Amino acid sequence: MTVTAGAGDFMNICDTIANNAANRPKAVAMIEDERTLTFRDLDAFVRRTANHLHGLGVRQGSAVALCLKDTLNHFVIMLAVYRIS
């Protein structure tokens, strides 16, 4: 997952979220039903989840199976796995 950062530079999605968390921390990043996450909240959630997975032994190259409902948490866990790699 890559997004254009501008002027030909590229940042992956986790770096983009971290950049937005630093520059626009209170901006809404995601909404699911009644739940809203700001970029600061989303970045912190992804980092905590990535650290937890790392503590469980997940490393770059590890196979990680996801079996979740299509929810905000599913997206966060996918980002956490991506952050580890």
mmCIF file of the C-alpha atoms, coordinates in Angstrom:
data_MODEL
# 
_entry.id   MODEL 
# 
loop_
_atom_site.group_PDB 
_atom_site.id 
_atom_site.type_symbol 
_atom_site.label_atom_id 
_atom_site.label_alt_id 
_atom_site.label_comp_id 
_atom_site.label_asym_id 
_atom_site.label_entity_id 
_atom_site.label_seq_id 
_atom_site.pdbx_PDB_ins_code 
_atom_site.Cartn_x 
_atom_site.Cartn_y 
_atom_site.Cartn_z 
_atom_site.occupancy 
_atom_site.B_iso_or_equiv 
_atom_site.pdbx_formal_charge 
_atom_site.auth_seq_id 
_atom_site.auth_comp_id 
_atom_site.auth_asym_id 
_atom_site.auth_atom_id 
_atom_site.pdbx_PDB_model_num 
ATOM 1  C CA . MET A 1 1  ? 0.000   0.000   0.000  1.00 0.00 ? 1  MET A CA 1 
ATOM 2  C CA . THR A 1 2  ? 1.564   3.223   -1.130 1.00 0.00 ? 2  THR A CA 1 
ATOM 3  C CA . VAL A 1 3  ? 0.163   6.720   -1.370 1.00 0.00 ? 3  VAL A CA 1 
ATOM 4  C CA . THR A 1 4  ? 1.635   9.794   -2.989 1.00 0.00 ? 4  THR A CA 1 
ATOM 5  C CA . ALA A 1 5  ? 3.082   12.214  -0.450 1.00 0.00 ? 5  ALA A CA 1 
ATOM 6  C CA . GLY A 1 6  ? 3.685   14.910  -3.024 1.00 0.00 ? 6  GLY A CA 1 
ATOM 7  C CA . ALA A 1 7  ? 6.381   15.920  -5.480 1.00 0.00 ? 7  ALA A CA 1 
ATOM 8  C CA . GLY A 1 8  ? 7.077   12.303  -6.445 1.00 0.00 ? 8  GLY A CA 1 
ATOM 9  C CA . ASP A 1 9  ? 7.754   11.112  -2.881 1.00 0.00 ? 9  ASP A CA 1 
ATOM 10 C CA . PHE A 1 10 ? 5.970   8.023   -1.617 1.00 0.00 ? 10 PHE A CA 1 
ATOM 11 C CA . MET A 1 11 ? 4.992   6.965   1.897  1.00 0.00 ? 11 MET A CA 1 
ATOM 12 C CA . ASN A 1 12 ? 3.424   3.685   2.920  1.00 0.00 ? 12 ASN A CA 1 
ATOM 13 C CA . ILE A 1 13 ? 0.038   3.762   4.624  1.00 0.00 ? 13 ILE A CA 1 
ATOM 14 C CA . CYS A 1 14 ? 1.472   3.427   8.149  1.00 0.00 ? 14 CYS A CA 1 
ATOM 15 C CA . ASP A 1 15 ? 3.865   6.330   7.568  1.00 0.00 ? 15 ASP A CA 1 
ATOM 16 C CA . THR A 1 16 ? 1.012   8.369   6.132  1.00 0.00 ? 16 THR A CA 1 
ATOM 17 C CA . ILE A 1 17 ? -1.109  7.736   9.231  1.00 0.00 ? 17 ILE A CA 1 
ATOM 18 C CA . ALA A 1 18 ? 1.836   8.606   11.507 1.00 0.00 ? 18 ALA A CA 1 
ATOM 19 C CA . ASN A 1 19 ? 2.444   11.787  9.483  1.00 0.00 ? 19 ASN A CA 1 
ATOM 20 C CA . ASN A 1 20 ? -1.205  12.783  9.812  1.00 0.00 ? 20 ASN A CA 1 
ATOM 21 C CA . ALA A 1 21 ? -1.126  11.943  13.527 1.00 0.00 ? 21 ALA A CA 1 
ATOM 22 C CA . ALA A 1 22 ? 1.773   14.367  13.935 1.00 0.00 ? 22 ALA A CA 1 
ATOM 23 C CA . ASN A 1 23 ? 0.384   17.129  11.717 1.00 0.00 ? 23 ASN A CA 1 
ATOM 24 C CA . ARG A 1 24 ? -3.395  16.751  12.103 1.00 0.00 ? 24 ARG A CA 1 
ATOM 25 C CA . PRO A 1 25 ? -3.879  14.701  15.287 1.00 0.00 ? 25 PRO A CA 1 
ATOM 26 C CA . LYS A 1 26 ? -7.521  15.640  15.843 1.00 0.00 ? 26 LYS A CA 1 
ATOM 27 C CA . ALA A 1 27 ? -8.639  15.106  12.228 1.00 0.00 ? 27 ALA A CA 1 
ATOM 28 C CA . VAL A 1 28 ? -11.025 12.190  11.760 1.00 0.00 ? 28 VAL A CA 1 
ATOM 29 C CA . ALA A 1 29 ? -9.294  9.189   10.211 1.00 0.00 ? 29 ALA A CA 1 
ATOM 30 C CA . MET A 1 30 ? -12.031 6.552   10.396 1.00 0.00 ? 30 MET A CA 1 
ATOM 31 C CA . ILE A 1 31 ? -15.697 6.253   11.280 1.00 0.00 ? 31 ILE A CA 1 
ATOM 32 C CA . GLU A 1 32 ? -17.568 3.051   11.982 1.00 0.00 ? 32 GLU A CA 1 
ATOM 33 C CA . ASP A 1 33 ? -21.163 3.314   13.151 1.00 0.00 ? 33 ASP A CA 1 
ATOM 34 C CA . GLU A 1 34 ? -20.938 5.421   16.321 1.00 0.00 ? 34 GLU A CA 1 
ATOM 35 C CA . ARG A 1 35 ? -17.161 5.005   16.703 1.00 0.00 ? 35 ARG A CA 1 
ATOM 36 C CA . THR A 1 36 ? -14.778 7.673   15.423 1.00 0.00 ? 36 THR A CA 1 
ATOM 37 C CA . LEU A 1 37 ? -10.981 7.523   15.466 1.00 0.00 ? 37 LEU A CA 1 
ATOM 38 C CA . THR A 1 38 ? -8.734  10.534  14.981 1.00 0.00 ? 38 THR A CA 1 
ATOM 39 C CA . PHE A 1 39 ? -5.379  10.096  13.274 1.00 0.00 ? 39 PHE A CA 1 
ATOM 40 C CA . ARG A 1 40 ? -3.708  10.272  16.700 1.00 0.00 ? 40 ARG A CA 1 
ATOM 41 C CA . ASP A 1 41 ? -6.010  7.533   18.050 1.00 0.00 ? 41 ASP A CA 1 
ATOM 42 C CA . LEU A 1 42 ? -5.594  5.378   14.936 1.00 0.00 ? 42 LEU A CA 1 
ATOM 43 C CA . ASP A 1 43 ? -1.800  5.669   14.991 1.00 0.00 ? 43 ASP A CA 1 
ATOM 44 C CA . ALA A 1 44 ? -1.670  4.800   18.697 1.00 0.00 ? 44 ALA A CA 1 
ATOM 45 C CA . PHE A 1 45 ? -4.043  1.833   18.202 1.00 0.00 ? 45 PHE A CA 1 
ATOM 46 C CA . VAL A 1 46 ? -1.954  0.488   15.295 1.00 0.00 ? 46 VAL A CA 1 
ATOM 47 C CA . ARG A 1 47 ? 1.310   0.906   17.241 1.00 0.00 ? 47 ARG A CA 1 
ATOM 48 C CA . ARG A 1 48 ? -0.088  -0.824  20.354 1.00 0.00 ? 48 ARG A CA 1 
ATOM 49 C CA . THR A 1 49 ? -1.431  -3.684  18.263 1.00 0.00 ? 49 THR A CA 1 
ATOM 50 C CA . ALA A 1 50 ? 1.858   -4.049  16.339 1.00 0.00 ? 50 ALA A CA 1 
ATOM 51 C CA . ASN A 1 51 ? 3.820   -4.075  19.607 1.00 0.00 ? 51 ASN A CA 1 
ATOM 52 C CA . HIS A 1 52 ? 1.473   -6.708  21.032 1.00 0.00 ? 52 HIS A CA 1 
ATOM 53 C CA . LEU A 1 53 ? 1.837   -8.909  17.944 1.00 0.00 ? 53 LEU A CA 1 
ATOM 54 C CA . HIS A 1 54 ? 5.605   -8.443  18.043 1.00 0.00 ? 54 HIS A CA 1 
ATOM 55 C CA . GLY A 1 55 ? 5.563   -9.515  21.694 1.00 0.00 ? 55 GLY A CA 1 
ATOM 56 C CA . LEU A 1 56 ? 3.744   -12.676 20.622 1.00 0.00 ? 56 LEU A CA 1 
ATOM 57 C CA . GLY A 1 57 ? 6.567   -13.471 18.219 1.00 0.00 ? 57 GLY A CA 1 
ATOM 58 C CA . VAL A 1 58 ? 5.268   -12.019 14.953 1.00 0.00 ? 58 VAL A CA 1 
ATOM 59 C CA . ARG A 1 59 ? 8.225   -10.869 12.876 1.00 0.00 ? 59 ARG A CA 1 
ATOM 60 C CA . GLN A 1 60 ? 8.842   -9.717  9.326  1.00 0.00 ? 60 GLN A CA 1 
ATOM 61 C CA . GLY A 1 61 ? 8.050   -12.694 7.106  1.00 0.00 ? 61 GLY A CA 1 
ATOM 62 C CA . SER A 1 62 ? 5.715   -14.343 9.639  1.00 0.00 ? 62 SER A CA 1 
ATOM 63 C CA . ALA A 1 63 ? 2.458   -15.714 8.305  1.00 0.00 ? 63 ALA A CA 1 
ATOM 64 C CA . VAL A 1 64 ? -0.487  -14.094 10.074 1.00 0.00 ? 64 VAL A CA 1 
ATOM 65 C CA . ALA A 1 65 ? -4.031  -15.329 9.498  1.00 0.00 ? 65 ALA A CA 1 
ATOM 66 C CA . LEU A 1 66 ? -6.902  -12.943 10.116 1.00 0.00 ? 66 LEU A CA 1 
ATOM 67 C CA . CYS A 1 67 ? -10.424 -14.122 10.763 1.00 0.00 ? 67 CYS A CA 1 
ATOM 68 C CA . LEU A 1 68 ? -12.416 -11.067 11.714 1.00 0.00 ? 68 LEU A CA 1 
ATOM 69 C CA . LYS A 1 69 ? -15.640 -9.367  10.805 1.00 0.00 ? 69 LYS A CA 1 
ATOM 70 C CA . ASP A 1 70 ? -15.275 -6.462  8.412  1.00 0.00 ? 70 ASP A CA 1 
ATOM 71 C CA . THR A 1 71 ? -14.779 -3.813  11.078 1.00 0.00 ? 71 THR A CA 1 
ATOM 72 C CA . LEU A 1 72 ? -12.512 -0.977  12.046 1.00 0.00 ? 72 LEU A CA 1 
ATOM 73 C CA . ASN A 1 73 ? -10.553 -3.439  14.217 1.00 0.00 ? 73 ASN A CA 1 
ATOM 74 C CA . HIS A 1 74 ? -9.884  -5.603  11.159 1.00 0.00 ? 74 HIS A CA 1 
ATOM 75 C CA . PHE A 1 75 ? -8.327  -2.632  9.373  1.00 0.00 ? 75 PHE A CA 1 
ATOM 76 C CA . VAL A 1 76 ? -6.225  -1.734  12.430 1.00 0.00 ? 76 VAL A CA 1 
ATOM 77 C CA . ILE A 1 77 ? -4.889  -5.289  12.746 1.00 0.00 ? 77 ILE A CA 1 
ATOM 78 C CA . MET A 1 78 ? -4.021  -5.376  9.033  1.00 0.00 ? 78 MET A CA 1 
ATOM 79 C CA . LEU A 1 79 ? -2.114  -2.110  9.476  1.00 0.00 ? 79 LEU A CA 1 
ATOM 80 C CA . ALA A 1 80 ? -0.342  -3.486  12.567 1.00 0.00 ? 80 ALA A CA 1 
ATOM 81 C CA . VAL A 1 81 ? 0.811   -6.563  10.638 1.00 0.00 ? 81 VAL A CA 1 
ATOM 82 C CA . TYR A 1 82 ? 1.927   -4.318  7.791  1.00 0.00 ? 82 TYR A CA 1 
ATOM 83 C CA . ARG A 1 83 ? 3.827   -2.081  10.252 1.00 0.00 ? 83 ARG A CA 1 
ATOM 84 C CA . ILE A 1 84 ? 5.801   -5.095  11.516 1.00 0.00 ? 84 ILE A CA 1 
ATOM 85 C CA . SER A 1 85 ? 6.943   -5.922  8.014  1.00 0.00 ? 85 SER A CA 1 
# 
